[in-house]
Amino acid sequence: MFQCAKRVLAILLVVGFGASVPTGPVMASDAQDHEQARRALEAGEVMPLRAIIDVVERDHPGQIVEIELERDDGRWLYEIKLLRADGSLAKLKVDGRDGRVLSIRGRDDDGRKRSEQVR
């Protein structure tokens, strides 16, 4: 879990803030993820993290608690975990290129799992 958190931190620093070196110790795989995210941003393959956060905060109320950038079938996706006001957790899949929310997974008010394809 700690290893995953460090990887996400490295990606967030590169994509969101344009930093060239994350703070704290960096493992080889962390540096590779960091570099891959930086190259994707520079090549215009992904939107900056700040722009993605602006879209999510505008359209989906709640507090962002985790963000990951991943490559899935040749497509960059931001996976965003959002803590809603009612205490429920939602997971949004956002297209890294254009910021569209593709899907939302979470729970209804009564605790049942819910999944919505937005595309």
C-alpha positions in Angstrom: 0.0 0.0 0.0 2.8 2.4 0.9 4.6 1.6 -2.4 1.4 2.4 -4.3 0.9 5.7 -2.4 4.5 6.8 -3.3 3.9 5.9 -7.0 0.7 8.0 -7.0 2.5 10.9 -5.3 5.2 10.9 -8.0 2.6 10.9 -10.7 0.6 13.7 -9.1 3.7 15.8 -8.7 4.6 15.5 -12.4 1.2 15.7 -14.0 -0.3 18.2 -11.6 2.4 20.6 -10.8 5.1 20.0 -13.4 7.7 19.1 -10.8 10.8 17.3 -12.0 11.7 15.4 -8.8 9.2 14.2 -6.2 10.1 14.7 -2.5 11.2 11.8 -0.5 13.0 8.6 -1.5 12.3 7.4 -5.1 12.4 3.8 -6.1 13.3 2.7 -9.7 9.7 1.9 -10.6 8.5 5.2 -9.1 11.0 7.1 -11.3 9.8 5.2 -14.4 6.1 6.1 -13.6 7.1 9.7 -12.9 8.9 9.9 -16.2 6.1 8.2 -18.2 3.5 10.6 -16.7 5.7 13.6 -17.6 6.2 12.4 -21.1 2.5 11.9 -21.6 1.8 15.4 -20.4 4.5 17.0 -22.6 3.2 15.0 -25.6 -0.3 16.3 -25.1 -1.6 12.8 -24.3 -3.1 13.8 -21.0 -4.6 17.0 -19.6 -2.8 18.6 -16.6 -4.0 17.2 -13.3 -5.2 20.7 -12.2 -7.6 20.8 -15.2 -9.0 17.4 -14.3 -9.5 18.4 -10.7 -11.3 21.5 -11.8 -13.8 19.5 -13.9 -14.4 16.9 -11.2 -14.9 19.5 -8.4 -17.3 21.5 -10.6 -19.5 18.6 -11.6 -19.1 16.1 -8.7 -19.4 17.5 -5.1 -17.1 15.9 -2.6 -13.5 15.8 -1.5 -10.9 14.1 -3.7 -9.0 11.6 -1.6 -6.9 9.7 -4.1 -5.9 10.1 -7.8 -4.1 7.6 -10.0 -3.0 7.9 -13.6 -3.0 4.6 -15.5 -2.8 3.4 -19.0 -5.6 1.0 -20.1 -5.8 -0.4 -23.6 -3.7 2.4 -25.0 -5.8 5.1 -23.2 -4.7 7.3 -20.3 -7.3 7.3 -17.5 -7.3 9.3 -14.3 -9.0 7.2 -11.5 -10.3 9.5 -8.9 -11.7 8.5 -5.5 -14.2 11.1 -4.1 -15.5 11.2 -0.6 -19.1 12.6 -0.7 -20.8 14.7 1.9 -22.9 11.7 3.1 -19.6 9.7 3.8 -19.9 7.4 0.7 -17.0 6.9 -1.6 -17.3 7.2 -5.4 -14.7 6.1 -7.9 -14.6 8.1 -11.1 -12.8 7.1 -14.3 -11.8 10.2 -16.3 -10.4 10.2 -19.8 -7.0 11.7 -19.5 -7.0 13.3 -22.9 -10.2 15.3 -22.7 -11.4 15.2 -19.1 -14.7 13.4 -19.8 -16.0 11.4 -16.9 -16.4 7.9 -18.3 -17.9 6.0 -15.4 -18.8 6.5 -11.7 -18.9 3.6 -9.2 -20.1 4.0 -5.7 -23.0 3.3 -3.4 -26.6 4.5 -3.2 -28.0 6.2 -0.1 -29.1 2.8 1.2 -25.7 1.3 0.7 -26.3 -0.7 -2.5 -23.5 -0.7 -5.0 -24.1 1.5 -8.0 -22.2 1.8 -11.3 -22.9 4.3 -14.0 -21.4 4.5 -17.5 -21.3 8.2 -18.4 -19.7 8.1 -21.8 
